[in-house]
């Protein structure tokens, strides 16, 4: 979830099962008295091929009865600090998909995952573990998100206590698992 239409996050790939990673994070984060949420989501992506806008893709997410439409873009060159504009919708998912298909064409891909989120001081300071089910992948992703890059790095240091050798993900889930169309 973006703070002031920015997303400041780092994604790490770690070995182990989802359950093992969640247990480790629970121990690491227990002193912070987090709010913890477990759930699943289905994300459908559309490419945005318009050189006049900063957004790279549009995502429709359905999770736990909530529908959210998001645009993201690497206006600063990477995924650490990028544009993220979200709106929640009460419309049914198929109606949202129809509207977006009319504007952007067929979806580019779908990613499904199971996640566990530790919300720390606010909804903008989170640590999240997730396992993809579509596409099927090995390993688990840990995502550290915060209101500022300093706070994100602080949370990253905390996570790296247990995962010193964690590899930064080579891109966003969109970049890794949804083949982007070339920008016009």
Phi and psi in degrees as GROMACS dihedral restraints (atoms count N, CA, C in turn):
[ dihedral_restraints ]
;  ai    aj    ak    al  type     phi  dphi    fc
    3     4     5     6     1   -74.5    20    10
    4     5     6     7     1   148.3    20    10
    6     7     8     9     1  -109.5    20    10
    7     8     9    10     1   118.0    20    10
    9    10    11    12     1    57.2    20    10
   10    11    12    13     1    40.6    20    10
   12    13    14    15     1    62.6    20    10
   13    14    15    16     1    24.6    20    10
   15    16    17    18     1  -125.0    20    10
   16    17    18    19     1   147.1    20    10
   18    19    20    21     1  -120.1    20    10
   19    20    21    22     1   123.6    20    10
   21    22    23    24     1  -119.5    20    10
   22    23    24    25     1   106.1    20    10
   24    25    26    27     1  -150.6    20    10
   25    26    27    28     1   161.9    20    10
   27    28    29    30     1  -133.8    20    10
   28    29    30    31     1   134.3    20    10
   30    31    32    33     1  -112.7    20    10
   31    32    33    34     1   129.6    20    10
   33    34    35    36     1  -118.7    20    10
   34    35    36    37     1   146.4    20    10
   36    37    38    39     1  -104.1    20    10
   37    38    39    40     1   128.9    20    10
   39    40    41    42     1  -129.8    20    10
   40    41    42    43     1   150.9    20    10
   42    43    44    45     1   -78.7    20    10
   43    44    45    46     1   163.7    20    10
   45    46    47    48     1   111.6    20    10
   46    47    48    49     1   174.3    20    10
   48    49    50    51     1   -86.6    20    10
   49    50    51    52     1   163.2    20    10
   51    52    53    54     1   -56.5    20    10
   52    53    54    55     1   -44.1    20    10
   54    55    56    57     1   -63.9    20    10
   55    56    57    58     1   -41.2    20    10
   57    58    59    60     1   -64.4    20    10
   58    59    60    61     1   -45.3    20    10
   60    61    62    63     1   -64.4    20    10
   61    62    63    64     1   -42.0    20    10
   63    64    65    66     1   -63.0    20    10
   64    65    66    67     1   -40.3    20    10
   66    67    68    69     1   -63.1    20    10
   67    68    69    70     1   -43.2    20    10
   69    70    71    72     1   -63.7    20    10
   70    71    72    73     1   -46.2    20    10
   72    73    74    75     1   -64.6    20    10
   73    74    75    76     1   -36.6    20    10
   75    76    77    78     1   -58.5    20    10
   76    77    78    79     1   -43.5    20    10
   78    79    80    81     1   -66.4    20    10
   79    80    81    82     1   -44.0    20    10
   81    82    83    84     1   -63.3    20    10
   82    83    84    85     1   -36.4    20    10
   84    85    86    87     1  -100.4    20    10
   85    86    87    88     1    -1.3    20    10
   87    88    89    90     1   -61.6    20    10
   88    89    90    91     1   -30.9    20    10
   90    91    92    93     1   -68.4    20    10
   91    92    93    94     1   -18.4    20    10
   93    94    95    96     1   -86.9    20    10
   94    95    96    97     1    -1.6    20    10
   96    97    98    99     1    48.8    20    10
   97    98    99   100     1    57.1    20    10
   99   100   101   102     1   -76.1    20    10
  100   101   102   103     1   158.8    20    10
  102   103   104   105     1   -88.3    20    10
  103   104   105   106     1   128.9    20    10
  105   106   107   108     1  -115.6    20    10
  106   107   108   109     1   132.0    20    10
  108   109   110   111     1  -126.2    20    10
  109   110   111   112     1   136.9    20    10
  111   112   113   114     1  -119.1    20    10
  112   113   114   115     1   136.7    20    10
  114   115   116   117     1  -170.6    20    10
  115   116   117   118     1  -171.4    20    10
  117   118   119   120     1  -130.8    20    10
  118   119   120   121     1   156.5    20    10
  120   121   122   123     1  -145.1    20    10
  121   122   123   124     1   154.7    20    10
  123   124   125   126     1  -123.8    20    10
  124   125   126   127     1   121.8    20    10
  126   127   128   129     1  -113.0    20    10
  127   128   129   130     1   125.3    20    10
  129   130   131   132     1  -111.4    20    10
  130   131   132   133     1   130.1    20    10
  132   133   134   135     1  -112.3    20    10
  133   134   135   136     1   145.2    20    10
  135   136   137   138     1  -127.1    20    10
  136   137   138   139     1   137.5    20    10
  138   139   140   141     1   -73.5    20    10
  139   140   141   142     1   145.0    20    10
  141   142   143   144     1  -114.1    20    10
  142   143   144   145     1   112.4    20    10
  144   145   146   147     1  -112.0    20    10
  145   146   147   148     1    64.7    20    10
  147   148   149   150     1  -132.6    20    10
  148   149   150   151     1   111.2    20    10
  150   151   152   153     1   -67.4    20    10
  151   152   153   154     1   -10.7    20    10
  153   154   155   156     1   -89.0    20    10
  154   155   156   157     1     1.5    20    10
  156   157   158   159     1  -125.8    20    10
  157   158   159   160     1   156.9    20    10
  159   160   161   162     1   -85.3    20    10
  160   161   162   163     1   -12.0    20    10
  162   163   164   165     1   -79.6    20    10
  163   164   165   166     1   140.0    20    10
  165   166   167   168     1   -96.0    20    10
  166   167   168   169     1   -34.2    20    10
  168   169   170   171     1  -153.8    20    10
  169   170   171   172     1   163.6    20    10
  171   172   173   174     1  -119.1    20    10
  172   173   174   175     1   137.6    20    10
  174   175   176   177     1  -124.9    20    10
  175   176   177   178     1   135.3    20    10
  177   178   179   180     1  -109.0    20    10
  178   179   180   181     1   119.4    20    10
  180   181   182   183     1  -112.1    20    10
  181   182   183   184     1   134.3    20    10
  183   184   185   186     1  -120.4    20    10
  184   185   186   187     1   118.7    20    10
  186   187   188   189     1  -143.8    20    10
  187   188   189   190     1   127.5    20    10
  189   190   191   192     1    49.2    20    10
  190   191   192   193     1    42.6    20    10
  192   193   194   195     1    81.7    20    10
  193   194   195   196     1    -0.7    20    10
  195   196   197   198     1  -103.7    20    10
  196   197   198   199     1   137.3    20    10
  198   199   200   201     1  -116.4    20    10
  199   200   201   202     1   131.2    20    10
  201   202   203   204     1  -134.7    20    10
  202   203   204   205     1   136.5    20    10
  204   205   206   207     1  -111.2    20    10
  205   206   207   208     1   128.7    20    10
  207   208   209   210     1  -134.2    20    10
  208   209   210   211     1   139.3    20    10
  210   211   212   213     1  -115.7    20    10
  211   212   213   214     1   141.4    20    10
  213   214   215   216     1  -134.2    20    10
  214   215   216   217     1   149.0    20    10
  216   217   218   219     1  -156.0    20    10
  217   218   219   220     1   143.6    20    10
  219   220   221   222     1   -90.0    20    10
  220   221   222   223     1    67.5    20    10
  222   223   224   225     1   -69.8    20    10
  223   224   225   226     1   -16.8    20    10
  225   226   227   228     1  -110.6    20    10
  226   227   228   229     1    12.5    20    10
  228   229   230   231     1    95.8    20    10
  229   230   231   232     1   -13.6    20    10
  231   232   233   234     1  -147.9    20    10
  232   233   234   235     1  -178.4    20    10
  234   235   236   237     1   -90.7    20    10
  235   236   237   238     1    -5.1    20    10
  237   238   239   240     1   -65.0    20    10
  238   239   240   241     1   -45.5    20    10
  240   241   242   243     1  -137.2    20    10
  241   242   243   244     1   101.0    20    10
  243   244   245   246     1  -137.1    20    10
  244   245   246   247     1   169.6    20    10
  246   247   248   249     1   -67.1    20    10
  247   248   249   250     1   135.5    20    10
  249   250   251   252     1  -146.1    20    10
  250   251   252   253     1   116.1    20    10
  252   253   254   255     1  -120.5    20    10
  253   254   255   256     1   122.1    20    10
  255   256   257   258     1  -117.6    20    10
  256   257   258   259     1   145.8    20    10
  258   259   260   261     1  -136.4    20    10
  259   260   261   262     1   141.4    20    10
  261   262   263   264     1   -89.9    20    10
  262   263   264   265     1   151.5    20    10
  264   265   266   267     1  -132.8    20    10
  265   266   267   268     1   143.9    20    10
  267   268   269   270     1   -95.7    20    10
  268   269   270   271     1    -4.3    20    10
  270   271   272   273     1   -69.0    20    10
  271   272   273   274     1   153.1    20    10
  273   274   275   276     1   -67.2    20    10
  274   275   276   277     1   148.0    20    10
  276   277   278   279     1   -56.2    20    10
  277   278   279   280     1   -43.2    20    10
  279   280   281   282     1   -63.5    20    10
  280   281   282   283     1   -30.3    20    10
  282   283   284   285     1   -71.9    20    10
  283   284   285   286     1   -39.3    20    10
  285   286   287   288     1   -63.3    20    10
  286   287   288   289     1   -46.2    20    10
  288   289   290   291     1   -59.4    20    10
  289   290   291   292     1   -41.5    20    10
  291   292   293   294     1   -62.2    20    10
  292   293   294   295     1   -44.7    20    10
  294   295   296   297     1   -61.1    20    10
  295   296   297   298     1   -47.4    20    10
  297   298   299   300     1   -68.1    20    10
  298   299   300   301     1   -38.5    20    10
  300   301   302   303     1   -59.9    20    10
  301   302   303   304     1   -39.3    20    10
  303   304   305   306     1   -61.9    20    10
  304   305   306   307     1   -33.5    20    10
  306   307   308   309     1   -89.0    20    10
  307   308   309   310     1   -38.4    20    10
  309   310   311   312     1  -120.7    20    10
  310   311   312   313     1    -1.7    20    10
  312   313   314   315     1    88.8    20    10
  313   314   315   316     1  -159.3    20    10
  315   316   317   318     1   -68.6    20    10
  316   317   318   319     1   149.8    20    10
  318   319   320   321     1   -62.4    20    10
  319   320   321   322     1   151.1    20    10
  321   322   323   324     1   -88.4    20    10
  322   323   324   325     1   -24.6    20    10
  324   325   326   327     1   175.6    20    10
  325   326   327   328     1   167.8    20    10
  327   328   329   330     1  -132.3    20    10
  328   329   330   331     1   137.3    20    10
  330   331   332   333     1  -127.6    20    10
  331   332   333   334     1   129.5    20    10
  333   334   335   336     1  -116.0    20    10
  334   335   336   337     1   143.3    20    10
  336   337   338   339     1  -151.7    20    10
  337   338   339   340     1   159.6    20    10
  339   340   341   342     1  -108.0    20    10
  340   341   342   343     1   136.3    20    10
  342   343   344   345     1  -137.2    20    10
  343   344   345   346     1   159.5    20    10
  345   346   347   348     1  -136.6    20    10
  346   347   348   349     1   125.8    20    10
  348   349   350   351     1  -114.5    20    10
  349   350   351   352     1   132.7    20    10
  351   352   353   354     1  -107.1    20    10
  352   353   354   355     1   107.6    20    10
  354   355   356   357     1   -89.2    20    10
  355   356   357   358     1   118.6    20    10
  357   358   359   360     1   -90.7    20    10
  358   359   360   361     1  -116.1    20    10
  360   361   362   363     1   -67.8    20    10
  361   362   363   364     1   -24.1    20    10
  363   364   365   366     1  -155.6    20    10
  364   365   366   367     1   173.8    20    10
  366   367   368   369     1   -66.7    20    10
  367   368   369   370     1   -10.9    20    10
  369   370   371   372     1   -95.9    20    10
  370   371   372   373     1   -10.1    20    10
  372   373   374   375     1  -111.4    20    10
  373   374   375   376     1    99.7    20    10
  375   376   377   378     1  -136.3    20    10
  376   377   378   379     1   155.9    20    10
  378   379   380   381     1  -123.7    20    10
  379   380   381   382     1   132.1    20    10
  381   382   383   384     1  -132.8    20    10
  382   383   384   385     1   136.4    20    10
  384   385   386   387     1  -111.1    20    10
  385   386   387   388     1   139.4    20    10
  387   388   389   390     1  -149.2    20    10
  388   389   390   391     1   151.3    20    10
  390   391   392   393     1  -120.3    20    10
  391   392   393   394     1   127.4    20    10
  393   394   395   396     1   -80.2    20    10
  394   395   396   397     1   140.6    20    10
  396   397   398   399     1  -109.7    20    10
  397   398   399   400     1   -24.1    20    10
  399   400   401   402     1  -139.4    20    10
  400   401   402   403     1   112.4    20    10
  402   403   404   405     1   -72.6    20    10
  403   404   405   406     1   159.0    20    10
  405   406   407   408     1   -74.9    20    10
  406   407   408   409     1   128.6    20    10
  408   409   410   411     1  -133.1    20    10
  409   410   411   412     1   160.6    20    10
  411   412   413   414     1   -99.1    20    10
  412   413   414   415     1   156.8    20    10
  414   415   416   417     1    81.6    20    10
  415   416   417   418     1   175.9    20    10
  417   418   419   420     1  -129.9    20    10
  418   419   420   421     1   148.6    20    10
  420   421   422   423     1  -101.1    20    10
  421   422   423   424     1   140.2    20    10
  423   424   425   426     1  -117.1    20    10
  424   425   426   427     1   129.4    20    10
  426   427   428   429     1  -117.2    20    10
  427   428   429   430     1   127.6    20    10
  429   430   431   432     1  -111.1    20    10
  430   431   432   433     1   122.1    20    10
  432   433   434   435     1  -131.1    20    10
  433   434   435   436     1   141.3    20    10
  435   436   437   438     1  -152.2    20    10
  436   437   438   439     1   172.9    20    10
  438   439   440   441     1   -74.8    20    10
  439   440   441   442     1   -22.3    20    10
  441   442   443   444     1  -139.9    20    10
  442   443   444   445     1   159.5    20    10
  444   445   446   447     1   -67.6    20    10
  445   446   447   448     1   -34.7    20    10
  447   448   449   450     1   -60.0    20    10
  448   449   450   451     1   -46.3    20    10
  450   451   452   453     1   -65.9    20    10
  451   452   453   454     1   -38.1    20    10
  453   454   455   456     1   -61.6    20    10
  454   455   456   457     1   -43.8    20    10
  456   457   458   459     1   -65.5    20    10
  457   458   459   460     1   -35.6    20    10
  459   460   461   462     1   -62.2    20    10
  460   461   462   463     1   -45.7    20    10
  462   463   464   465     1   -67.9    20    10
  463   464   465   466     1   -36.4    20    10
  465   466   467   468     1   -61.0    20    10
  466   467   468   469     1   -44.3    20    10
  468   469   470   471     1   -59.6    20    10
  469   470   471   472     1   -38.8    20    10
  471   472   473   474     1   -63.3    20    10
  472   473   474   475     1   -45.8    20    10
  474   475   476   477     1   -65.6    20    10
  475   476   477   478     1   -36.9    20    10
  477   478   479   480     1   -72.3    20    10
  478   479   480   481     1    -7.1    20    10
  480   481   482   483     1   -58.1    20    10
  481   482   483   484     1   -41.4    20    10
  483   484   485   486     1   -94.7    20    10
  484   485   486   487     1   -24.9    20    10
  486   487   488   489     1  -124.2    20    10
  487   488   489   490     1    65.1    20    10
  489   490   491   492     1   -62.9    20    10
  490   491   492   493     1   -32.6    20    10
  492   493   494   495     1   -99.0    20    10
  493   494   495   496     1    14.6    20    10
  495   496   497   498     1   -59.6    20    10
  496   497   498   499     1   134.5    20    10
  498   499   500   501     1   -92.2    20    10
  499   500   501   502     1   132.7    20    10
  501   502   503   504     1   -61.7    20    10
  502   503   504   505     1   138.7    20    10
  504   505   506   507     1   -63.6    20    10
  505   506   507   508     1   144.0    20    10
  507   508   509   510     1   -74.6    20    10
  508   509   510   511     1     3.2    20    10
  510   511   512   513     1   170.4    20    10
  511   512   513   514     1  -173.2    20    10
  513   514   515   516     1   -74.2    20    10
  514   515   516   517     1   167.3    20    10
  516   517   518   519     1   -58.7    20    10
  517   518   519   520     1   -39.3    20    10
  519   520   521   522     1   -56.9    20    10
  520   521   522   523     1   -47.7    20    10
  522   523   524   525     1   -68.5    20    10
  523   524   525   526     1   -35.2    20    10
  525   526   527   528     1   -80.0    20    10
  526   527   528   529     1   -34.3    20    10
  528   529   530   531     1  -122.1    20    10
  529   530   531   532     1    -7.1    20    10
  531   532   533   534     1  -121.0    20    10
  532   533   534   535     1   114.2    20    10
  534   535   536   537     1   -66.4    20    10
  535   536   537   538     1   113.6    20    10
  537   538   539   540     1   -74.9    20    10
  538   539   540   541     1   142.8    20    10
  540   541   542   543     1   -77.5    20    10
  541   542   543   544     1   148.7    20    10
  543   544   545   546     1   -62.3    20    10
  544   545   546   547     1   140.7    20    10
  546   547   548   549     1   -70.2    20    10
  547   548   549   550     1   140.6    20    10
